[in-house]
Amino acid sequence: MTPPRWQDVARATGLMGDDGVPRATVFAEMSALAARTGAVNLGQGFPDVDGPASVAQAAADAIAAGANQYPPGPGILALREAVAEHQWSRYGLTWDPDREVLVTAGATEALAATVLALAGPGDEVLTLEPFYDSYAAVVALAGATHTTAPLVATTPLVATAHGFRLDLHALSAAFTPRTRLVLVNTPHNPTGTVLTRDELAAIARLAVEHDALVVTDEVYEHLVLDGSGARSSVHVPIATLPGMAERTLTISSAGKTFSFTGWKIGWVTGPEPLVSAVRTVKQFLTYVNGAPFQPAVAFALRDPDVAAWVVELAHSLSRRRDLLCAGLEDAGFTVVRPQGTYFVLADAAPLGYTDGVALCRDLPGLAGVVGVPVTAFTHAGSDVDRALRSWVRFTFVKRDEVLTQAVAGLHRLHRG
Ligand SMILES: *Cc1c(COP(=O)(O)O)cnc(C)c1O
C-alpha cells in the first residue's frame, strides 16, 4: 500500500525521520531555543520593522471602505494591472492583466499551485540546492521527484561573480528526459546569490533543450544589495532571456519587497495557458485571500514614494549585512557576503564545529545568538548536504540595535 501523501511531505521536510517517527523541524527547534534562552533570534527571516505607513494606511482605508468580502478569483483588477505595469516598466515583460496575471496567497501558494498544476508522479522538478524549504514539500505533495543542481562556495577572489555559484556541469547532468519543471530562485534564499545572466542563460538553454518549463521565485527581486564596482549585482528575470517568456512562470510577492510578510499577497505572471493551469488549482486551494491588502499592494507597486522607500531598504540592508558579516568574521566564521536577500551563510568549521546543528544548539550559550543550520535547506545525504554540514544561516533583517547586540555576543567567540 502506498503511504498517505502527507508522509512524503513530512519525510521531504524533516518532519518525519526515515524511521517514521515525527520530529520538530530545526526551524521550530531553533525558534523555541531563542524563546527559552532569550538569545537574539537571527534564525527566522522576517523584518522587525513594518513597511511604509502609507501602505498600511491604504489597507486600513480599504477595510473602512468595505473591501471585506471575497475579491475576484484572479485578484482585483487594480492589483493585476499594477503587477503587469511593474513587469513592463522594470523588465520590459508584457502580460495581459486579465489572462496572464494571477494573485495568490503569497509566493508560497503561487509555488504550490504551480507545482501541483504542472508536475506529477513520474516527473522531476529540478531546483538549486540548497533550496527554500517549501520546495521539497510541494514537490512531494505533487508526487513528483525532487532533483537538484548544487550552488558551490567559491572564494571571493575567484571571479567578479563571487560567492555561491551554480555548478554548470552538475546542472547539465541533473537534467533528464523526465525533467518537467526547473524551479529557479534568484536572489537566492539561503545563499544570497544573485544568479548572473550567464548562469541564467545556461539554465534557459538546458530547459529549452529538454523542453522543460521554468518557474522562477523572485520574491527578493528588489533586495539586491550594494556591491563594489564590478561586483555589484543586478537582478535578471529569466523570463527576459530570448525565447524564455513563453515557457516561464514568474512568481513574486509583496511580503519581502514592502516588509509586510504577514499580508501574504503574491502573484504569478506568464503566458495564458500556464497561468490558467495554475489558476485552476489555486481556485481550490484558497480560492481568494487578503481583500483589503490587495488594493494596498496595488498602491505600493505604483507609488513613487514607496518605490524610493524600497530602494532605501536595499541600502539599509546592505549596511546591516556588512555589520553582521564583520561580526561573524570577527568571531572566526568564514563568511560568504550575500549579494541579495535577508540572509548570510557562515561556515563554523574554523571554530572547530563540523556540524552546524551542534553549533546552533550551543550558540545561545556561547554568544546569545540563534541561527539555522544550512542542512535545513538540503537533501539529507546529498553532496551539498555534506559540503555545507558546518554552515549556518543568519538573517540581518533586524534593527541595528539588535544586530549590534548579536555582534557583541559573537565577539565572545573570538579566540585571540
Ligand atoms: C519568504 C519566501 C517565500 C514566501 O513568500 P510569501 O509571499 O511570504 O509566501 C518564497 N520563496 C522564498 C525564497 C522566500 O524566501
The ligand as an ORCA input file, in Angstrom:
! r2SCAN-3c Opt
* xyz 0 1
  C       9.760     34.196      2.009
  C       9.927     33.387      0.786
  C       8.811     32.891      0.080
  C       7.405     33.032      0.599
  O       6.811     34.236      0.246
  P       5.359     34.594      0.776
  O       4.924     35.676     -0.125
  O       5.505     35.019      2.205
  O       4.514     33.371      0.673
  C       9.028     32.199     -1.089
  N      10.269     31.974     -1.552
  C      11.359     32.403     -0.896
  C      12.696     32.113     -1.466
  C      11.237     33.107      0.299
  O      12.321     33.490      0.976
*
